[in-house]
């Protein structure tokens, strides 16, 4: 009889909805990770690193690490970026990299539309050394470590204004087959996912209020909604809260230092039965903005004309 771990591995190979793509409580600051069309929106190069530790207190609980960078061309019509993610869940690991290109259309004086495509690869890994089989003769894992490297791609569009934004993205559009063996047929594949995100910033003197929502859908799983609101003081300090349907309630705080370094922290209070075994979920975000030295550009231009 196959062991319980065999069933767990089959689920891991199938990459169920809950584990196919990582999620972020601070999705508003990881917008490029969800939608490549965000790439090149700003005048600066935006670099973000995010560390998420899920279900603290449970052994081998999910851990997600991401690093992204994107920026515009000189005329701001083109956007370029790259995204690296590593997602650990027990004996499984998912590592992916994608590079993106976006084109920005000016619809009106204040409204722009961006269309983007990103492509790269994804490595799925199962470490058999971390699994103890009930039956010694169970050959579900032939080698100690099983890996599968497959292509991956994502499409997105992004409509934005200085005060609001709305975007839709579709990751895993290739739907690559996942096979850990060099022989045989696999019916496991990357499933279709769809994200829709929008928000608006209300300015009130030194303060601003920014509500936003992220909708996630992957058939046949039920739709999941993240609703967030944050209060910003002088574009530097912010406090916020969020609710994720059938999952958690989040609190968050962040600070921007000298308009270039951003720090963010969030903590999730689990609302499902996992709260009886876990002390929650926490997430740390670090962002750095690299801007052009316009003073140097003007000086260089002046010297050239002279």
C-alpha positions as CSV (number, residue, x, y, z in Angstrom):
1,X,0.0,0.0,0.0
2,X,1.3,3.4,-0.9
3,X,2.1,5.7,2.0
4,X,0.6,8.9,2.9
5,X,3.7,10.7,1.7
6,X,3.1,9.3,-1.8
7,X,-0.3,11.1,-1.8
8,X,1.4,14.3,-0.7
9,X,4.0,14.0,-3.5
10,X,1.3,13.4,-6.1
11,X,-0.4,16.6,-4.9
12,X,2.9,18.4,-5.0
13,X,3.5,17.2,-8.6
14,X,0.1,18.3,-9.6
15,X,0.8,21.8,-8.1
16,X,-2.6,22.5,-6.7
17,X,-4.0,26.1,-6.8
18,X,-2.8,26.9,-3.3
19,X,0.8,26.3,-4.2
20,X,1.1,27.0,-7.9
21,X,1.7,30.7,-7.5
22,X,2.9,32.6,-4.4
23,X,0.8,35.4,-2.9
24,X,1.7,38.6,-1.1
25,X,-0.1,40.5,1.6
26,X,1.7,43.7,0.4
27,X,0.6,43.1,-3.2
28,X,0.4,46.9,-3.8
29,X,4.2,47.1,-3.5
30,X,4.8,43.9,-5.5
31,X,2.6,44.9,-8.4
32,X,5.3,44.1,-11.0
33,X,5.4,40.6,-9.7
34,X,1.8,40.2,-10.5
35,X,1.7,42.2,-13.7
36,X,4.7,42.8,-16.1
37,X,2.8,45.8,-17.6
38,X,3.8,47.8,-14.5
39,X,7.4,47.7,-15.8
40,X,8.5,51.2,-16.9
41,X,5.6,53.0,-15.3
42,X,7.8,55.2,-13.1
43,X,10.6,57.6,-14.1
44,X,13.1,55.6,-11.9
45,X,14.4,52.1,-11.7
46,X,12.4,50.3,-9.1
47,X,14.0,47.4,-7.2
48,X,12.0,45.3,-4.7
49,X,12.9,42.4,-2.5
50,X,10.1,40.5,-0.6
51,X,10.3,37.8,2.0
52,X,7.2,36.0,3.1
53,X,7.0,33.4,5.9
54,X,3.7,31.6,6.0
55,X,2.0,29.8,8.8
56,X,4.8,30.4,11.4
57,X,5.0,27.5,13.8
58,X,4.2,24.7,11.3
59,X,7.2,22.7,10.2
60,X,8.2,23.2,6.5
61,X,5.6,25.8,6.0
62,X,5.7,27.9,2.8
63,X,8.5,30.5,2.4
64,X,8.6,32.8,-0.6
65,X,11.5,35.1,-1.6
66,X,11.3,37.4,-4.6
67,X,13.6,40.0,-6.2
68,X,12.4,42.3,-9.1
69,X,13.7,45.3,-11.0
70,X,12.1,47.3,-13.7
71,X,12.5,50.8,-15.3
72,X,11.6,52.9,-18.4
73,X,13.5,53.7,-21.5
74,X,14.8,57.3,-21.9
75,X,11.6,58.4,-23.8
76,X,9.4,56.4,-21.3
77,X,7.6,54.6,-24.1
78,X,9.3,51.3,-23.3
79,X,9.6,49.3,-20.1
80,X,12.1,46.6,-19.2
81,X,12.3,44.4,-16.2
82,X,13.2,41.1,-14.6
83,X,11.7,39.0,-11.8
84,X,13.2,36.1,-9.7
85,X,11.1,34.0,-7.2
86,X,11.8,31.0,-5.0
87,X,8.9,29.3,-3.3
88,X,9.6,26.6,-0.7
89,X,6.8,24.3,0.5
90,X,8.0,21.3,2.6
91,X,10.2,19.0,0.3
92,X,9.2,21.0,-2.8
93,X,10.7,24.1,-4.3
94,X,9.7,26.3,-7.2
95,X,12.2,28.7,-8.7
96,X,11.4,30.9,-11.6
97,X,12.9,33.8,-13.6
98,X,11.2,36.0,-16.2
99,X,12.3,39.1,-18.2
100,X,9.6,41.5,-19.5
101,X,9.0,44.1,-22.1
102,X,6.2,46.7,-22.1
103,X,5.0,49.4,-24.4
104,X,3.3,52.5,-22.9
105,X,0.6,54.3,-24.9
106,X,-0.5,57.9,-24.1
107,X,-4.3,57.8,-24.3
108,X,-4.9,61.3,-22.9
109,X,-2.7,64.0,-21.3
110,X,-2.9,62.2,-17.9
111,X,-3.9,58.6,-18.8
112,X,-1.6,55.9,-20.2
113,X,-2.0,52.2,-21.2
114,X,0.7,49.6,-21.0
115,X,0.8,46.2,-22.7
116,X,3.5,43.7,-21.7
117,X,4.8,40.2,-22.1
118,X,7.3,38.4,-20.0
119,X,8.9,35.0,-20.5
120,X,11.4,32.8,-18.8
121,X,11.7,29.4,-17.2
122,X,10.5,27.6,-14.1
123,X,12.2,24.9,-12.2
124,X,10.2,22.5,-10.0
125,X,12.0,20.4,-7.5
126,X,11.2,17.6,-5.0
127,X,13.9,16.7,-2.5
128,X,13.4,13.0,-1.6
129,X,16.0,13.2,1.1
130,X,13.5,15.2,3.2
131,X,10.8,12.5,2.8
132,X,10.6,9.4,4.9
133,X,8.6,6.7,3.1
134,X,6.3,4.4,5.1
135,X,7.1,1.5,2.7
136,X,10.8,1.0,2.0
137,X,10.1,-0.5,-1.4
138,X,7.9,2.5,-2.5
139,X,9.5,3.7,-5.7
140,X,7.5,6.9,-6.2
141,X,10.8,8.7,-5.9
142,X,13.5,6.9,-8.0
143,X,16.2,9.5,-7.4
144,X,17.0,11.5,-4.3
145,X,16.1,14.7,-6.0
146,X,13.6,15.1,-8.9
147,X,13.5,18.2,-11.0
148,X,11.6,19.6,-14.0
149,X,12.6,22.7,-15.9
150,X,9.9,24.2,-18.2
151,X,9.2,27.4,-20.1
152,X,6.8,30.0,-18.6
153,X,5.3,33.3,-19.8
154,X,2.9,36.0,-18.6
155,X,0.8,38.7,-20.3
156,X,-0.7,41.9,-18.8
157,X,-2.2,45.2,-19.5
158,X,-2.1,48.2,-17.2
159,X,-4.2,51.4,-17.3
160,X,-2.9,54.2,-15.0
161,X,-3.1,57.8,-13.9
162,X,-1.2,59.7,-11.2
163,X,-4.1,59.0,-8.8
164,X,-5.5,55.6,-9.9
165,X,-4.6,52.4,-11.7
166,X,-6.3,49.2,-13.1
167,X,-4.6,46.2,-14.5
168,X,-5.2,42.6,-15.6
169,X,-2.6,39.8,-16.0
170,X,-2.6,36.2,-17.0
171,X,0.5,34.2,-15.8
172,X,1.3,30.7,-17.0
173,X,-0.2,31.3,-20.4
174,X,1.9,28.5,-22.0
175,X,0.4,25.9,-19.6
176,X,3.6,23.8,-19.7
177,X,3.5,20.1,-18.8
178,X,5.2,19.1,-15.6
179,X,7.1,15.8,-15.8
180,X,9.8,14.7,-13.3
181,X,10.6,11.6,-15.3
182,X,12.3,11.2,-18.6
183,X,9.8,8.6,-19.7
184,X,6.0,8.2,-19.5
185,X,3.2,10.7,-19.9
186,X,2.3,13.4,-17.4
187,X,-1.1,15.0,-17.1
188,X,0.2,17.6,-14.6
189,X,0.5,21.2,-16.0
190,X,0.7,24.8,-15.0
191,X,-2.9,26.0,-14.7
192,X,-4.4,29.2,-16.0
193,X,-4.5,32.0,-13.5
194,X,-6.0,35.5,-13.8
195,X,-5.4,38.6,-11.7
196,X,-7.2,41.9,-11.7
197,X,-6.0,44.8,-9.5
198,X,-7.1,48.4,-9.1
199,X,-6.8,51.3,-6.7
200,X,-7.4,55.0,-6.1
201,X,-5.5,57.5,-4.1
202,X,-7.5,60.3,-2.3
203,X,-5.3,63.3,-1.3
204,X,-6.2,65.1,1.9
205,X,-3.6,67.7,2.6
206,X,-0.6,66.0,4.3
207,X,-2.5,62.7,4.2
208,X,-3.7,60.4,1.5
209,X,-6.0,57.4,1.7
210,X,-5.5,54.6,-0.8
211,X,-8.0,51.7,-1.1
212,X,-7.2,48.9,-3.5
213,X,-8.4,45.4,-4.4
214,X,-6.8,42.4,-6.0
215,X,-8.9,39.6,-7.5
216,X,-7.4,36.2,-8.1
217,X,-9.0,33.4,-10.1
218,X,-7.8,29.9,-11.1
219,X,-10.4,27.4,-12.3
220,X,-11.7,25.3,-10.5
221,X,-10.7,27.0,-7.3
222,X,-13.1,29.7,-5.9
223,X,-12.3,33.3,-6.6
224,X,-10.2,35.0,-3.9
225,X,-10.3,38.7,-3.1
226,X,-7.7,40.8,-1.3
227,X,-9.1,44.2,-0.2
228,X,-6.6,46.7,1.2
229,X,-6.7,50.3,2.5
230,X,-3.8,52.4,3.7
231,X,-3.3,55.9,5.2
232,X,-0.2,57.8,4.0
233,X,1.4,60.7,5.8
234,X,3.5,63.1,3.7
235,X,4.3,60.3,1.2
236,X,6.6,58.8,3.8
237,X,4.8,56.8,6.6
238,X,1.9,54.6,6.0
239,X,-0.4,52.3,8.0
240,X,-2.8,49.8,6.5
241,X,-5.1,46.9,6.8
242,X,-6.3,44.1,4.5
243,X,-8.7,41.3,4.3
244,X,-8.3,38.1,2.2
245,X,-11.4,36.0,1.7
246,X,-11.3,32.6,3.4
247,X,-7.8,33.1,4.5
248,X,-6.6,36.1,6.7
249,X,-6.7,39.6,8.0
250,X,-3.6,41.7,7.6
251,X,-2.0,44.7,9.3
252,X,0.9,46.6,7.8
253,X,3.2,49.5,8.3
254,X,5.8,51.1,6.0
255,X,8.2,54.0,5.7
256,X,10.0,55.7,2.9
257,X,13.4,57.2,3.7
258,X,14.5,60.2,1.7
259,X,12.2,59.2,-1.1
260,X,14.5,56.4,-2.2
261,X,14.5,53.6,0.3
262,X,11.2,51.9,1.2
263,X,10.6,49.5,4.1
264,X,7.4,47.6,4.7
265,X,6.2,45.0,7.2
266,X,2.9,43.1,7.3
267,X,1.4,40.5,9.6
268,X,-1.5,38.2,8.8
269,X,-3.9,36.8,11.3
270,X,-5.1,33.5,9.9
271,X,-8.9,33.1,9.9
272,X,-9.1,29.4,8.9
273,X,-8.6,26.4,11.2
274,X,-4.8,26.8,10.7
275,X,-4.9,29.5,13.4
276,X,-5.0,26.6,15.9
277,X,-1.5,25.5,14.8
278,X,0.2,28.6,13.4
279,X,1.0,32.0,15.0
280,X,0.4,33.8,11.7
281,X,2.1,35.0,8.6
282,X,4.7,37.8,8.3
283,X,6.2,39.5,5.3
284,X,9.1,41.9,4.9
285,X,9.6,44.2,1.9
286,X,12.6,46.3,0.9
287,X,12.5,48.7,-2.0
288,X,15.1,51.0,-3.6
289,X,14.6,53.6,-6.2
290,X,17.4,54.5,-8.6
291,X,16.9,57.9,-10.2
292,X,18.8,59.7,-12.9
293,X,21.0,62.6,-11.9
294,X,19.3,65.3,-13.9
295,X,21.8,67.9,-12.6
296,X,24.6,65.9,-14.1
297,X,22.7,65.5,-17.4
298,X,22.1,69.3,-17.7
299,X,25.8,70.0,-16.9
300,X,26.9,67.5,-19.5
301,X,24.6,69.0,-22.1
302,X,25.8,72.5,-21.3
303,X,29.4,71.5,-21.7
304,X,28.6,69.8,-25.0
305,X,26.9,72.9,-26.4
306,X,29.9,75.1,-25.4
